[in-house]
Amino acid sequence: PVPCTLRGRASGMDLAYVCEWEKKPKSNHCPSIPLVCAWSCRNLIAFTTDLRNEEEKDLTHMVHIIDTEHPWDVYSVNSGHTEVITCLEWDQSGSRLLSADADGHIKCWSMTDHLANSWENTVGSVVEGDPVVALSWLHNGVKLALHVEKSGASNFGEKFSRVKFSPSLTLFGGKPMEGWIAVTISGLVTVSLLKPNGQVLTATESLCRLRCRVALADVAFTGGGNIVVATSDGSSTSPVQFYKVCVSVVNEKCKIDTEILPSLFMRCTTDPARKDKYPAITHLKFLARDMSEQVLLCASNQNNSIVECWSLRKEGLPVNNIFQQISPVVGDKQPMILKWRILSATNDLDRVSAVALPKLPISLTNTDLKVANDTKFFPGLGLALAFHDGSVHIVHRLSLQMMAVFYGSSSQRPVDEPSLKRPRTAGPLVHFKAMQLSWTSLALAGVDSHGKLSMLRISPSMGHVLDMNMSLRHLLFLLEYCMVTGYDWWDILLHVQPSMVQNLVEKLHEEYMRQNAALQQVLSTRIVAMKASLCKLSSSTIARVCDYHAKLFLIAISCTLKSLLRPHFLNTPDKSPGDRLTEICSKITDVDIDKVMINLKTEEFVLEMTTLQSLQQLIQWVGDFVLYLLASLPNQGSPVRPGHSFLRDGASLGMFRELMVVIRIWGLLKPSCLPVYTATSDTQDSMSLLFRLLTKLWLCCREENHITEPDDALIDECCLLPSQLLIPNIDWLPINDGIISKLQNKQLVRLQFGKAPGLVGHTVSSQFDAFVRAPGQPKIDHLRRLHLGAYPTEECKSCTRCGCVTMLKSPNKVTAVKQWEQRWIKNCLCGGLWRRMPLSYS
C-alpha cells in the first residue's frame, strides 16, 4: 500500500523523454543478459543493450554513448568484448570510460579528437577468463561537501567546502596517479596504474587467503587513501565480507596489500519471521564511492525483495571487572572496535530490478539534514529503486522511507476500491534493468528490458509545492555547484520554467558578484555560458542568448590578440603590453583614435605580415560588430533584437575600444588586415568615425552604478551611419536543435535512436527567423568566421550546448591562428562538448 501522504500531492517524478530503437524484424532481446549504464559529469550517458540478431549466432556487445541534449544522436561502438559487458565506469572528468566484461577484459575508452560522438579504445588490462564483478577508477583526492544550511552564505567556499581526502595513490609531488581497480568472480583484486608516459602497470592479488566465489562486489575509498572492497557470494546465509586494499608502487612495480575488515550478516536472515524468505543477495552497493562506512544491501526471492542500510560505527568494548582490578589503565579507557550496525530496513517490497545511488556529495550533518527537511531540498538525499512491475521509488538514503514514486506504463497504480483488480498481463513486464541518477540528482535515466532509454525528471522538493522564491533558491544552489565544479548543468535546466529565467539570471549574477576577484576571473566565461543556456528557455529572453555568445567570443578574441603583443625590451619590469593597453585606454577618454594611439609604444605592436593577414577574419568581426551595435543604438527600445545588452555593458564596450586601437596600429603596418567597410564616400575615415561614436557610448556606461542615457547628438550621428556605411549582416548562432526547449510544457517527447526529430512544437522559432539563415544560404564557421558555402565540403563539428559550428581540420598554418584555435580544441568557447556533424549538415 502506498502511504496516504503520497496520494495527495504531485508524485515528484515524471517522464521527460523516451528514446527507442528502430524495430528490426530479425532482432530480439535476451532477457537473461544484465544491462549496465553510467552517467558522466559532462552529461554523457553510456549504456549497453542486449539486442541479438537472428542471422548472427553471436551477440555483438555494443556500448552506446549519447549526450542527454541530443539523445537520438547515439554513438554505438562495437566494444570488441567477447563476453557480456558487466561494468561501465566514467572517470571524474567525464572524458574517459571503462568497460569490463565476463571474460576478465577491461578497456579504457577516450574521445577521438575530443568529439563526444567518436570514441576509441586506447589501453586496457586483463585477468584472463575471470569475469569482472566490480570496477572503479582510483580516487583523485578531490572531494567537496554541499552544506545546505549555508545555502544563504555569500561565499562559494562556505557552501561547497573541500573535504580533506587523500588520493588512492600519489606520484612524486603529491599528484594523484590515475588508474583503476576491479574485483573478479574468483576473489581476485586487480589494479592497473596509468603512468604519465602511457605505460600501464598492473598487479593482481587474492582478496584473502581463502579465495571464495564473489557474486557481487563494490569498491569505496577512505579519506586516508585506502580502498575498501565489499563482497558477497550471492547467498544471504553467508556473510558480506569487507576488505581493506592498499596500493603502492615499489621499484616501478605495482604492489597490493589486503587485510580483512569486520563483516556482517543481513538482518532479514536472522529475523525468525523471514528466515528463509530471501535466499539471494541481489544488490550490494556502498552509498557513495567516498563513503566506505555505509552500505546498501538488497535480498530477494522470485517475487519480492527487502532493502537494508548498514553503517560502520566505532564502539567501545566493555571490559570485565576482573581485568579492571588487575590493570586500572584498562578501566579508564575502553578499547574501541569497528562494528557494522543496521541503520534502517524496508518492509517487503516488490522485486527490485535496479538501484541508482546519488552522486551529489551532500553534507549529512544533523543541522544540514534538518535545514534540508525544513526547506524541502532533497537532491542527493534520495536513492532510486526500480521494480519488476515497472515502477520506480525514491527512498531516503538513511531512513529508506519513500520520498517519491513513479508508475511505469505496466505497473499497477494504487486503486482505492479493492474490487477493481486489473488482470495481470501475460509475459514479463517492462522494467528498468539499469538506472543512473544525474550528478545533481534532478534526473534519472533508465534502460529497460526492451533497450529503450527513459529520462525522468525528479523534482528537487520531491513533489512538495513550494513558493517561487524557494524553488528558485534550490535551482540556484545547484547551478552554483555546477559553476564551481565545472560539471554540466543540463539536468537543472529540465526544471526551469520560462517565468523563472529572468530571476535566475539576475540572482546568479548577484551571487557571482559577491565572490572575490580571483574566483570571479576563473568563473568569468562559465557564468556567461550558464546565463546563455538559461535564456534559451524563455521566448522573452531568447535574443540575449546571441549576446552572451558574442560576449564569450569577444573575451576570447581580446585575450588572443592581446597575447600577441610583445614587450620591446624583454627585461622591462612593469606591466605586460596587454595590461598597459587596457590601462591607457581607460585613462585617456579622448574620442580621437589617433590621440589614444600616440600614448602607446608602437614597437610593442610589431608582428609579422603573414600573422596580421591571417587574423583578418577576426578583425573583420570586431569591426562589423561595432558598426552593427552603433547602428542599432537609435532603435534600442526593442530588447528582442540581438546586441541590445551590449549597449549598456561598459566592460564589453571598453574591450571593443581597446581592440579598435590595436587594429588601427596594425593597419599602419599592413593595411590589408583592416576591416573592410563599404562606404558611400571615398574620403571618409570609417575607423575613426566608429571609434568616436563608440567612445561616446562607452563614456555613458563605463561606471556600472552610474549609467547615463546617450545624448541626442550621439543618437543623431548613429542614425546617419546607415547612409554612410553598409550595415553588415551579423551571423548569430543558429537556434539550438537540442531537446531541452521541447521539454518545457511537460509533455512526454518520444524519440528514436538515429533519427533527429523535426522542430515541431517549438514556440520560439518564429521570432528567431529574423536572425537565422535559411537552409539554402551559405554556412559559416562561427569560430574562424570563415564562409563555408551553401553546401560545405569540409567536415565540421558542432557544440552540444550552444550549437556553434566549426571545421574539424584547421585550414591554417600560422602560429597566431593556431593559438586562437587552441582555445577551443577540447571544448567550445561556452564549455560544451564537440560532436562530429554529418557531412550534409545543410
Long-range contacts (C-beta under 8 A, 24 or more apart in sequence): 1-414, 2-402, 2-405, 2-414, 3-402, 6-402, 6-404, 6-405, 7-414, 9-463, 9-464, 9-465, 10-459, 10-463, 10-465, 11-404, 11-405, 11-406, 11-407, 11-463, 12-394, 12-403, 12-404, 12-405, 12-458, 12-459, 12-461, 12-462, 12-463, 12-464, 13-392, 13-394, 13-404, 13-405, 13-406, 13-444, 13-456, 13-457, 13-458, 13-459, 13-463, 14-406, 14-456, 14-457, 14-746, 15-406, 15-454, 15-455, 15-456, 15-457, 15-748, 16-443, 16-455, 16-456, 16-457, 16-494, 16-743, 16-748, 16-749, 17-71, 17-454, 17-455, 17-739, 17-743, 17-748, 17-749, 17-750, 17-751, 18-452, 18-453, 18-454, 18-455, 18-748, 18-749, 18-750, 18-751, 19-66, 19-71, 19-72, 19-74, 19-452, 19-453, 19-455, 19-751, 19-752, 19-753, 20-450, 20-451, 20-452, 20-453, 20-750, 20-751, 20-752, 20-753, 21-49, 21-51, 21-451, 21-452, 21-752, 21-753, 22-752, 22-753, 22-754, 22-755, 24-53, 26-53, 26-54, 26-55, 27-51, 27-52, 27-53, 27-54, 28-52, 28-54, 29-449, 29-450, 29-451, 30-59, 31-428, 31-449, 33-59, 33-84, 34-84, 34-86, 34-433, 34-434, 35-433, 35-434, 35-447, 35-451, 36-85, 36-86, 36-87, 36-88, 36-434, 37-88, 37-434, 37-435, 37-436, 37-445, 37-446, 37-447, 38-88, 38-89, 38-90, 38-97, 38-436, 39-90, 39-359, 39-436, 39-437, 39-438, 39-439, 39-445, 40-90, 40-94, 40-95, 40-97, 41-90, 41-92, 41-93, 41-94, 41-359, 41-439, 41-485, 41-487, 41-488, 42-67, 42-93, 42-94, 42-95, 42-116, 42-487, 42-488, 42-833, 43-67, 43-68, 43-69, 43-438, 43-439, 43-488, 43-490, 43-491, 44-68, 44-90, 44-94, 44-116, 44-833, 45-436, 45-445, 45-453, 46-88, 46-90, 46-97, 46-99, 47-88, 47-434, 47-445, 47-447, 47-453, 48-85, 48-88, 48-447, 49-447, 49-451, 50-84, 50-451, 51-451, 59-84, 61-85, 61-101, 63-88, 63-97, 63-99, 63-109, 64-753, 65-97, 65-116, 65-117, 65-119, 66-453, 67-116, 67-117, 67-800, 67-833, 67-835, 68-438, 68-443, 68-445, 68-455, 68-490, 68-491, 68-739, 69-490, 69-738, 69-739, 69-740, 69-800, 69-801, 70-737, 70-738, 70-739, 70-756, 70-800, 70-835, 71-453, 71-455, 71-739, 71-751, 71-753, 72-751, 72-752, 72-753, 72-754, 72-755, 72-756, 72-757, 73-117, 73-756, 73-835, 74-753, 74-754, 75-116, 75-117, 75-118, 75-119, 77-109, 77-119, 79-107, 79-121, 80-107, 80-121, 81-105, 81-107, 83-131, 86-131, 86-132, 86-133, 86-135, 87-132, 87-133, 87-134, 87-135, 87-182, 89-135, 89-136, 89-137, 89-180, 91-137, 91-178, 92-137, 92-140, 92-142, 94-487, 94-488, 98-135, 98-137, 98-180, 100-132, 100-135, 100-182, 101-131, 101-132, 102-131, 102-132, 103-128, 103-129, 103-131, 104-128, 104-129, 104-130, 104-131, 104-132, 104-184, 106-132, 106-135, 106-180, 106-182, 106-190, 106-192, 108-180, 108-194, 113-808, 114-825, 114-826, 114-827, 114-833, 114-834, 115-797, 115-834, 115-835, 115-836, 116-800, 116-833, 116-834, 116-835, 117-835, 117-836, 118-836, 123-194, 123-198, 123-200, 124-200, 125-180, 125-182, 125-190, 125-192, 125-200, 125-202, 127-182, 127-184, 127-188, 127-190, 127-204, 130-184, 130-185, 130-186, 130-188, 131-184, 131-185, 132-182, 132-183, 132-184, 132-185, 133-183, 133-184, 133-185, 133-214, 133-215, 133-216, 133-217, 134-182, 134-183, 134-216, 134-217, 134-218, 134-219, 134-229, 135-180, 135-181, 135-182, 135-183, 135-219, 136-180, 136-181, 136-182, 136-219, 136-289, 137-178, 137-179, 137-180, 138-167, 138-168, 138-169, 138-176, 138-177, 138-178, 138-179, 138-180, 138-181, 138-191, 138-193, 138-227, 138-247, 139-165, 139-167, 139-168, 139-176, 139-221, 139-225, 139-289, 139-290, 140-167, 140-176, 140-178, 141-165, 141-166, 141-167, 141-170, 141-176, 141-225, 143-223, 143-290, 143-361, 144-361, 144-484, 144-485, 145-361, 145-362, 145-363, 146-360, 146-361, 146-362, 146-363, 146-380, 146-477, 146-481, 147-363, 147-368, 148-362, 148-363, 148-368, 148-371, 148-372, 148-375, 148-377, 148-477, 149-367, 149-368, 149-370, 149-371, 151-371, 151-375, 151-377, 151-473, 151-477, 154-511, 154-514, 155-514, 155-515, 156-480, 156-484, 156-515, 156-519, 159-477, 159-480, 159-481, 160-480, 160-481, 160-484, 160-485, 163-223, 163-361, 164-223, 165-221, 165-223, 165-290, 166-223, 166-224, 166-225, 167-225, 168-221, 168-225, 168-226, 168-227, 168-247, 169-193, 169-225, 169-247, 169-248, 169-249, 170-225, 171-196, 177-249, 181-219, 181-227, 181-245, 181-247, 183-207, 183-214, 183-217, 183-219, 183-229, 183-231, 184-214, 185-213, 185-214, 185-215, 186-211, 186-213, 186-214, 187-211, 187-212, 187-213, 187-214, 187-231, 189-229, 189-243, 189-245, 189-256, 189-258, 191-245, 191-247, 191-254, 191-256, 192-254, 193-247, 193-249, 193-254, 201-249, 201-252, 201-253, 201-254, 202-254, 203-253, 203-254, 203-255, 203-256, 204-256, 205-256, 205-257, 205-258, 206-258, 207-231, 207-241, 207-243, 207-245, 207-258, 208-241, 208-243, 208-258, 208-260, 215-281, 216-281, 216-282, 216-283, 216-284, 217-284, 218-284, 218-285, 218-286, 218-295, 219-286, 219-289, 220-286, 220-288, 220-289, 220-290, 220-291, 220-292, 221-289, 221-290, 221-292, 222-292, 223-290, 228-261, 228-286, 228-292, 230-284, 230-286, 230-295, 231-284, 232-281, 232-284, 232-297, 234-280, 234-281, 235-279, 235-280, 235-281, 236-266, 236-268, 236-269, 236-278, 236-279, 236-280, 236-281, 236-299, 237-269, 237-279, 239-263, 239-264, 239-265, 240-264, 240-265, 240-266, 240-281, 240-284, 240-295, 240-297, 261-338, 262-312, 262-337, 262-338, 262-339, 262-340, 263-340, 264-310, 264-340, 266-297, 266-299, 266-308, 267-308, 267-342, 267-345, 268-299, 268-306, 268-308, 268-345, 269-299, 274-306, 277-301, 277-304, 278-304, 278-305, 278-306, 282-352, 283-307, 283-352, 283-355, 285-355, 285-357, 287-357, 287-383, 287-397, 288-357, 288-358, 288-359, 288-361, 290-361, 294-343, 295-340, 296-355, 296-357, 296-383, 298-352, 298-355, 300-351, 300-352, 301-351, 302-351, 303-350, 303-351, 304-348, 304-349, 304-350, 304-351, 305-348, 305-349, 305-350, 305-351, 305-352, 306-345, 306-346, 306-347, 306-348, 306-349, 307-345, 307-346, 307-349, 307-352, 307-385, 307-395, 307-400, 308-342, 308-344, 308-345, 308-346, 309-342, 309-343, 309-344, 309-345, 309-397, 309-398, 309-400, 310-340, 310-341, 310-342, 310-343, 311-340, 311-341, 311-343, 312-338, 312-339, 312-340, 312-341, 313-338, 313-339, 313-340, 313-341, 314-338, 314-339, 315-339, 343-398, 343-399, 344-398, 344-399, 344-400, 345-400, 346-395, 346-400, 349-385, 349-387, 349-393, 350-387, 350-388, 350-389, 350-391, 351-387, 351-388, 352-385, 352-386, 352-387, 352-388, 353-386, 353-387, 353-388, 353-431, 353-432, 353-433, 354-385, 354-386, 354-432, 354-433, 354-434, 354-435, 354-446, 355-383, 355-384, 355-385, 355-386, 355-435, 356-383, 356-384, 356-386, 356-435, 356-436, 356-437, 356-444, 357-383, 357-397, 357-437, 358-382, 358-383, 358-397, 358-437, 358-441, 359-437, 359-438, 359-439, 359-441, 360-439, 360-440, 360-441, 360-481, 364-398, 369-398, 375-470, 375-473, 375-474, 376-460, 376-461, 376-462, 376-464, 376-466, 376-470, 377-460, 377-461, 377-474, 377-477, 378-403, 378-460, 378-461, 378-462, 379-440, 379-441, 379-442, 379-458, 379-460, 379-474, 379-478, 380-440, 380-441, 382-441, 382-458, 382-462, 383-437, 384-435, 384-437, 384-444, 386-431, 386-432, 386-435, 386-446, 387-411, 387-431, 388-428, 388-429, 388-431, 389-429, 389-431, 390-429, 390-430, 390-431, 390-432, 390-448, 392-432, 392-435, 392-444, 392-446, 392-456, 394-458, 394-462, 403-462, 404-458, 404-459, 404-462, 404-463, 406-456, 438-491, 439-487, 439-488, 439-491, 440-478, 440-481, 440-482, 440-487, 440-489, 440-491, 440-492, 442-478, 442-491, 442-492, 442-494, 442-495, 443-491, 443-494, 457-494, 457-495, 459-495, 460-495, 468-499, 468-500, 468-503, 471-500, 472-500, 472-503, 472-504, 472-507, 475-500, 475-504, 476-504, 476-507, 476-508, 476-511, 479-504, 479-508, 479-530, 480-508, 480-511, 482-530, 483-512, 483-523, 483-526, 483-527, 483-530, 484-523, 486-526, 486-831, 488-801, 488-832, 489-530, 489-533, 490-740, 493-533, 493-534, 493-537, 493-740, 494-740, 494-743, 496-534, 496-537, 497-537, 497-744, 498-537, 498-538, 498-539, 498-540, 498-744, 499-538, 501-534, 501-535, 501-537, 501-538, 501-540, 501-541, 502-538, 502-540, 502-541, 504-534, 505-531, 505-534, 505-535, 505-541, 508-534, 524-555, 525-552, 525-555, 525-829, 525-830, 525-831, 526-831, 528-552, 528-555, 528-830, 529-801, 529-802, 529-830, 529-831, 529-832, 532-802, 532-830, 533-801, 533-802, 533-830, 536-736, 536-740, 536-741, 537-740, 537-741, 537-744, 539-763, 539-764, 539-767, 540-640, 542-640, 542-764, 542-767, 542-768, 543-639, 543-640, 543-641, 543-642, 543-644, 543-771, 544-639, 544-642, 544-644, 544-645, 545-733, 545-802, 546-642, 546-643, 546-732, 546-733, 546-771, 547-642, 547-643, 547-644, 547-645, 547-646, 549-732, 549-733, 549-802, 549-804, 549-829, 549-830, 550-625, 550-642, 550-643, 550-646, 550-732, 551-646, 551-649, 551-652, 552-829, 552-830, 553-621, 553-783, 553-829, 554-625, 554-652, 554-655, 554-656, 555-655, 556-820, 556-823, 556-824, 556-829, 557-618, 557-621, 557-622, 557-659, 558-655, 558-658, 558-659, 559-823, 560-618, 560-816, 560-819, 560-820, 560-823, 561-615, 561-618, 561-659, 561-662, 562-658, 562-662, 563-819, 564-607, 564-611, 564-816, 564-819, 565-604, 565-605, 565-662, 566-604, 566-606, 567-604, 568-601, 568-603, 568-604, 577-601, 577-604, 577-605, 581-658, 581-661, 581-662, 582-654, 582-658, 585-654, 585-657, 585-658, 585-661, 586-654, 586-702, 589-695, 589-699, 590-695, 591-691, 591-692, 591-695, 591-696, 592-688, 592-691, 592-692, 593-660, 593-661, 593-664, 593-687, 593-688, 593-691, 593-692, 594-664, 594-688, 596-661, 597-661, 597-664, 597-665, 600-661, 600-665, 602-665, 605-662, 605-665, 605-666, 605-669, 606-669, 607-666, 607-669, 607-816, 609-669, 609-670, 610-814, 611-814, 611-815, 611-816, 612-666, 612-669, 612-670, 612-673, 613-670, 613-672, 613-673, 614-812, 614-814, 614-816, 614-817, 615-673, 615-816, 615-817, 615-820, 616-672, 616-673, 617-784, 617-785, 617-786, 618-785, 618-820, 619-663, 619-666, 619-673, 619-674, 619-675, 620-675, 620-676, 620-785, 621-785, 622-656, 622-659, 622-660, 622-663, 622-675, 623-663, 623-674, 623-675, 623-676, 623-677, 623-687, 623-690, 624-675, 624-728, 624-730, 625-656, 625-730, 626-656, 626-660, 626-690, 626-694, 627-677, 627-690, 627-721, 627-725, 627-727, 627-728, 628-727, 628-728, 628-730, 629-656, 629-694, 629-697, 630-690, 630-693, 630-694, 630-697, 630-718, 630-721, 631-718, 631-721, 631-722, 631-727, 633-697, 633-710, 633-714, 633-715, 633-718, 634-715, 634-718, 634-719, 640-767, 642-730, 642-732, 642-771, 643-730, 647-697, 647-701, 648-701, 648-707, 649-701, 650-698, 650-701, 650-702, 650-703, 650-704, 650-707, 653-694, 653-697, 653-698, 653-701, 653-702, 654-698, 654-702, 656-694, 657-691, 657-694, 657-695, 657-698, 660-687, 660-690, 660-691, 660-694, 661-691, 663-687, 664-691, 677-725, 677-726, 678-725, 678-726, 679-724, 679-725, 679-726, 680-723, 680-724, 680-725, 681-724, 684-724, 686-724, 686-725, 689-724, 693-717, 693-718, 693-721, 730-771, 731-773, 731-780, 731-782, 732-771, 732-772, 733-782, 733-802, 733-803, 733-804, 734-772, 734-773, 734-803, 734-805, 735-764, 735-765, 735-768, 735-772, 735-803, 736-802, 736-803, 737-803, 738-800, 738-801, 738-803, 775-842, 776-842, 779-805, 779-841, 779-842, 780-805, 781-805, 781-806, 781-807, 782-806, 783-821, 783-824, 783-829, 784-811, 784-821, 786-811, 790-842, 791-840, 791-842, 792-839, 792-841, 792-842, 793-839, 795-836, 795-837, 795-839, 796-837, 796-841, 797-834, 797-835, 797-836, 797-837, 798-834, 798-835, 798-837, 798-841, 799-828, 799-830, 799-832, 799-833, 799-834, 799-835, 800-832, 800-833, 800-834, 800-835, 801-828, 801-830, 801-831, 801-832, 801-833, 802-828, 802-830, 802-832, 804-828, 804-829, 804-830, 804-832, 805-837, 805-841, 808-836
